[in-house]
Amino acid sequence: MTDYWFKPKSYGYGATPINWKGWVSTFAFVAVLLAVVRLFVLPIHGAASHSPWEVGLGLALVFAVVVVFSLFAKSKTNGEWHWRWGKDVDTR
């Protein structure tokens, strides 16, 4: 038995959480993104700014976190990810 955490969106591409595990993982994803942006991209209070390599590293980490979470969410989704125009219309 597979425990799905997400369902495909009715409109657009992607998925939405359907139980507490999906919501917790989504909030954790957002928290990690905010932490990475705060630590590597935004300047620290009192400091001039981050070096270009720190900003680049931060942006690479943001990309990696988004890709990993997207693959994880896709594996925990009940159905396929594809573009949808609504529940009644399937454009595949």
C-alpha positions in Angstrom: 0.0 0.0 0.0 1.4 3.4 -1.0 0.7 6.3 1.2 0.2 9.4 -1.1 0.9 12.8 0.4 -0.1 14.9 -2.7 -2.7 14.9 -5.4 -2.3 16.4 -8.9 -3.5 20.0 -9.2 -6.9 20.6 -11.0 -5.4 23.5 -13.0 -1.8 23.9 -14.1 1.2 21.7 -13.4 2.2 20.1 -10.2 0.6 18.8 -7.0 -1.0 20.0 -3.8 -0.8 18.4 -0.3 -3.7 16.2 0.8 -2.7 15.1 4.3 -0.6 16.3 7.2 2.6 14.7 5.9 2.3 16.6 2.6 1.7 19.8 4.5 4.6 19.3 6.9 7.0 18.4 4.0 5.8 21.5 2.1 6.4 23.8 5.2 9.8 22.2 5.8 10.7 22.9 2.1 9.7 26.5 2.5 11.7 26.8 5.7 14.8 25.4 4.1 14.4 27.7 1.1 14.1 30.7 3.4 17.1 29.6 5.5 19.3 29.2 2.4 18.2 32.6 1.0 18.8 34.3 4.4 22.2 32.7 4.9 23.7 32.9 1.4 21.9 35.5 -0.6 20.6 38.3 1.6 23.2 40.5 3.3 23.6 40.0 7.1 22.6 43.0 9.2 25.6 45.2 9.7 27.7 43.5 7.0 28.2 45.1 3.6 27.1 42.1 1.5 28.0 38.5 0.7 30.7 37.7 -1.8 29.6 36.6 -5.3 30.6 33.0 -4.7 28.4 32.9 -1.6 25.4 34.3 -3.6 26.2 31.8 -6.4 26.4 28.9 -3.9 23.1 30.1 -2.4 21.3 30.2 -5.7 22.7 26.7 -6.6 21.4 25.4 -3.2 18.0 26.9 -3.9 17.9 25.2 -7.3 19.0 21.8 -5.7 16.4 22.1 -2.9 13.6 22.8 -5.4 14.6 19.9 -7.7 14.9 17.4 -4.7 11.5 18.5 -3.3 9.9 18.3 -6.7 11.1 14.8 -7.3 10.1 13.8 -3.8 6.6 15.3 -4.2 6.2 13.7 -7.6 7.0 10.3 -6.1 4.4 10.8 -3.4 1.7 12.0 -5.7 -1.4 10.0 -6.5 -1.4 10.4 -10.3 0.7 11.9 -13.0 2.0 15.4 -13.3 0.9 17.1 -16.5 -0.8 20.3 -17.5 -4.5 20.4 -16.5 -7.2 22.8 -17.5 -9.7 21.5 -15.0 -11.3 18.3 -13.7 -13.5 17.8 -16.7 -11.0 18.4 -19.4 -8.0 16.1 -20.0 -5.7 17.5 -22.8 -3.3 14.5 -23.0 
